[in-house]
Amino acid sequence: MISLDFEALIETVEECNTLYNEGIVSKIIGLTIEAEGIRAFVGEVCKIYNESNKVIECEVVGFKEKNVILMPLGELVGISPGCSVLPTGKQLSVACSEKLFGKVLDGLGKPLGEVKALDGIMYNMNSSPPDPLKRRRIDSIMPTGVRAIDGFLTCGEGQRIGIFAGSGVGKSTTLGMIAREAKADVNVIALIGERGREVRDFIEKDLGEEGMKKSIVVCATSDKPALVRIKGAFTATAIAEYFRDQGKKVILMMDSVTRFAMAQREVGLAIGEPPATKGYTPSVFAMLPKLMERSGMSDKGSITAFYTVLVDGDDFNEPIADAVRGILDGHIVLSRELASKNHYPAIDVLASISRLMSEVADGEHKKAAGIARELLATYKNSEDLINLGAYARGSNKKIDIAINYHENIVNYLKQGIDEKSEFQESVNALEKMFN
């Protein structure tokens, strides 16, 4: 005889959501889809069934009167008026686990070239930054393996740094050097809006087999929809947060924040936001701190972040560069002038700063870096006179000293792509130069 627990059944039925929420596509304008007949919240994922009954995932980005505005996380091809729209009641999330090591993921966190999705703990792509009062202070060094950074722009564990440069000056190469040599447990690398050709080049040439072993690459190339490029940045950040919550030292690299901002501008303009500075919408400048404040220290682990900024026309005061510089804890400027002299990495140490170097570096190190900076600045101010032969030795003691040390300092700042430089070796070489 079968016995039924009616109380348990009644409780289960009461908890069930018996409402079926389905709408239809009413209009497509540019990049946006308007759907009527559904209730959904901003950030909710909806499914559209096109004419071939293929599912196209979209995200709610706004509302227009009683209609919901969606943007696709794939192609618009095949969608027509009257197609079914089903809200899922969920936001985008990414599966995080140790299985991600050595993988290349798309902008939504799915492994490229693999049919089966990875299992893991689901992390929300739009989580909040750590509580400011629960963040540990930055008091230890994060060695990068790049002599110019370790010597002159020492980074702290949990610091957020911007790498500012024009196109073709060596941003990706510098990131590859850091990924291979930095003393971190995990590298999470986000390639946002990159050319498809550059992705494999970066993985095989700049990152290499050694760097890939402890790395996870999130790739959203320039041909992907704007929303996928935005989500690529949030996917990488969520994965970095997962490993930080495991107590690990994480390095997050994003190339580039400018293309992330351009994607958000596309979305903003498509849903009717008014353009502001250089066509960037207000949501762009609201989104940047929301993204970047999620990295840094927590009460468990750390995310040391390097964000590249592609400056338009080598103008380091353009809107995105200016906004990012105010959010981050320092900036590394790559100079086209140095790159043209075959000086790599093309880091202009006089235009760069690490706001936390004074907190983490010791006294002798800071003193040596300060002397070298002063000598570089003196030489730069008198460079035209020296090159023209108009300066006579003995006229100015400071300039004489700067000329004597200039070649040694420049040689110190140069470093081959495959040249390894331990942090203490870099510091000792800088201090020894002036002893």
Sequence and secondary structure as in RCSB ss.txt:
>XXXX:A:sequence
MISLDFEALIETVEECNTLYNEGIVSKIIGLTIEAEGIRAFVGEVCKIYNESNKVIECEVVGFKEKNVILMPLGE
LVGISPGCSVLPTGKQLSVACSEKLFGKVLDGLGKPLGEVKALDGIMYNMNSSPPDPLKRRRIDSIMPTGVRAID
GFLTCGEGQRIGIFAGSGVGKSTTLGMIAREAKADVNVIALIGERGREVRDFIEKDLGEEGMKKSIVVCATSDKP
ALVRIKGAFTATAIAEYFRDQGKKVILMMDSVTRFAMAQREVGLAIGEPPATKGYTPSVFAMLPKLMERSGMSDK
GSITAFYTVLVDGDDFNEPIADAVRGILDGHIVLSRELASKNHYPAIDVLASISRLMSEVADGEHKKAAGIAREL
LATYKNSEDLINLGAYARGSNKKIDIAINYHENIVNYLKQGIDEKSEFQESVNALEKMFN
>XXXX:A:secstr
     HHHHHHHHHHS      EEEEEEETTEEEEES    TTEEEEEE TT  EEEEEEEEEETTEEEEEESS 
 TT  TT EEEEEEEE EEEESGGGTT EE TTS BTT SS    EEEETT     GGGS    SB   S HHHH
HHS  BTT EEEEEE TTSSHHHHHHHHHHHS  SEEEEEEES  HHHHHHIIIIIIHHHHHTTEEEEEE TTS 
HHHHHHHHHHHHHHHHHHHHTT EEEEEEE HHHHHHHHHHHHHHTT    GGG  HHHHHHHHHHHTTSEE SS
 EEEEEEEEE GGG TTSHHHHHHHHHSSEEEEB HHHHHTT SS B TTT EETTHHHHS HHHHHHHHHHHHH
HHHHHHHHHHHHHT   TTS HHHHHHHHHHHHHHHHH   TT    HHHHHHHHHHHT 
